[in-house]
Amino acid sequence: MTQAPALDTTAGRPWPLGVTVDASGANVAVYAPKARAVYFCWFPEGDDAEEHRLALPYVQDGIWHAHFGGIGAGTRYGLRADGEYKPEAGLRFNVNKLLIDPYARSLDRPVRYHELMDGALRPAATDPVDDGDSDLAPQPDPEDSAPVVPKGIITAEPSGPDPASNRPHHELADLVIYESHLKGLTATHPGVPAEIRGAYAGMGHPAIIDHLQSLGVNAVEFLPVQAFIDDEHIVEQGLTNYWGYQPVAWFAPEPRYAQNDAVAEFRQLVHTLHEAGIEVILDVVYNHSGEGGEHGPTLNLRGLDNAGYYRLAEDPRHYINDAGTGNTLAVYSPMTLRMVLDSLRYWAQAFGVDGFRFDLATSVARSPQGFEPEGTFLQSIAQDPVLSELKLIAEPWDLGPGGYQLGNFPAPFAQWNDRFRDGIRQVWRGEILGAANFGSLLLGSADFFDHSGRSATSGINFISAHDGFTLRDAVTYSQKHNEANGEENRDGHDENYSDNFGVEGPTDEPGILQGRSLRVRGLLATLLLAQGVPMLLAGDEFGNSQQGNNNAYAQDNELGWIDWSSQDHVLTGFVRDLIELRRRFPHLRQRGFLHGQQRADGHRDVRWFCPDGSSPDAEHWQDPEFRSLALQLRGAAGEPRGEALAGSVLVIFNFGDECEFTLPDPDDGAFWCLELDSAEPEVSAHNVAGSYLMQGHSVALLSS
């Protein structure tokens, strides 16, 4: 540390939190209510050794603040907080540790764990167990962490095209979501220049935009892009944090995807996607931080207000771990909630983000008493004039008690529907239709979502996601193969409801290849022809594989990246046709639930058929031999947009062998037109009458 140059220091103000520049300098405001002192530490460009430490002399309601003249945009900085190191009381101050401002808008480099970041001296393996006795309790680490901690960069008001000005404003019912890792999608794409592959600019390249537009997807859901850490476990394995679910700076775009200015480049990316009619949804992590458990690094929240930002156990030395990562944020705490809401609004307003998918949302919605559908966080979102108008998606579970809450998140939250993934895979693998709840899954999972005035768009359907097998791997492997993760294949889900068709892994056997291709097309057709909002995993549209790894969280390499070198172009065309059919026929994306009720025109909104034209009864649904059925869809009864829909569509599912399917009579003056058959993906549309021969293990769509 060097002597700080004399700066004009005034009180400034305790808001907004973080560092805000103006014409004469910068206002600094940091929440650390139990600290004895807080310091603003700035570093000259390119020099981490020359630290200028300035005390924040003013404090109001736990917020330390000051205005420093002469500090401007581009300045690199960190924070330090001095106070008691007393884990048994929930206090973990260590002034030797440079802290990343939780409100930093930009970081000068990625965050990667280093032992100097540890806030406490680690006990040796031979040391006695800490039982709370002060002589055995951990002691603060005296080493300075500044050389290894990334610095925040003070930012000015953003310039350039405003990505909040050209939002596509799609309705939720009309979305086809494309879940993608921002780097992984472009890292090997031959049409993207090498220098921008894996970067924000690469994602916005015309080659990627053209692919998304040609598919017909109108929303991308990015895995986390808020600045995150390569945590200790990953560093020890010689790997990097690929997925990004270890956040440390909730306002800063991840610097590893930037060429120069992460803020400007991500803003440009969102604007570019908006211009192409594509919305941007961010996967955000507010359930935990990258600081981990009690032996984790001290990077910001732990060193500012450990007991306020985190949920501590009855013994305050330990953390409640509902997220399974070592800690859980106390989002019900007023200042933690403020940070979360400030962060969300910042991404929505500064970057024009159209929505958020909340990782382990049950944790975010917990109070000390458990999950609360009417609790602080969910109510705050619902009444917020900015956030309540965005697409909001909950991952409705965590690892804590009572953690599975599918269907229990209130409006305006939609929810990831993992029951759809599991049930649809089970049916295609041979499960009894009724046991897998197939009928309900096709019609929007009303058993979970049809309450409290909710819409049939409340469920986000998917058959694969970043976590688990890719679709190609789900028909190629019966067992996970996560050896590359360095955990002896213990990590990742053991039950994937997958099927290798008799050979584990790749094969040249024509019969097996044909069966796998039929299954993939059948699964995709089921996803895109079902009620609810579909989400497609990037790469599934052309058969991307991760070689059986179902937990590629640390595989920032060819294993985790999308492989563009061996695309199944027939499959891509089939997915394109499915999405176009979903766009053409609003019967496939309705707001109202379909319960077989009578419409104003006398027709029922949904009817089920057996191959002989009869209606299935309860025994059919529980019969293991009942493998073929159809449903005729009309607009939802009693719902204005549904009642206004003319005509119908017929979706036929054949999970068994070839069979002749008797078609119901079309409407007066109408005829049945075959729009798509997954067994013959390149056959053109044509009229059919009377009956239709369904190939084995296929799906067909007809319109009247």
Order of alpha helices (4+ residues) and beta strands (2+ residues): beta-beta-beta-beta-beta-beta-beta-beta-beta-beta-beta-beta-beta-alpha-alpha-alpha-beta-beta-alpha-beta-alpha-beta-alpha-alpha-beta-alpha-beta-beta-alpha-beta-beta-alpha-alpha-alpha-beta-alpha-alpha-beta-alpha-beta-alpha-beta-alpha-beta-beta-beta-beta-beta-beta
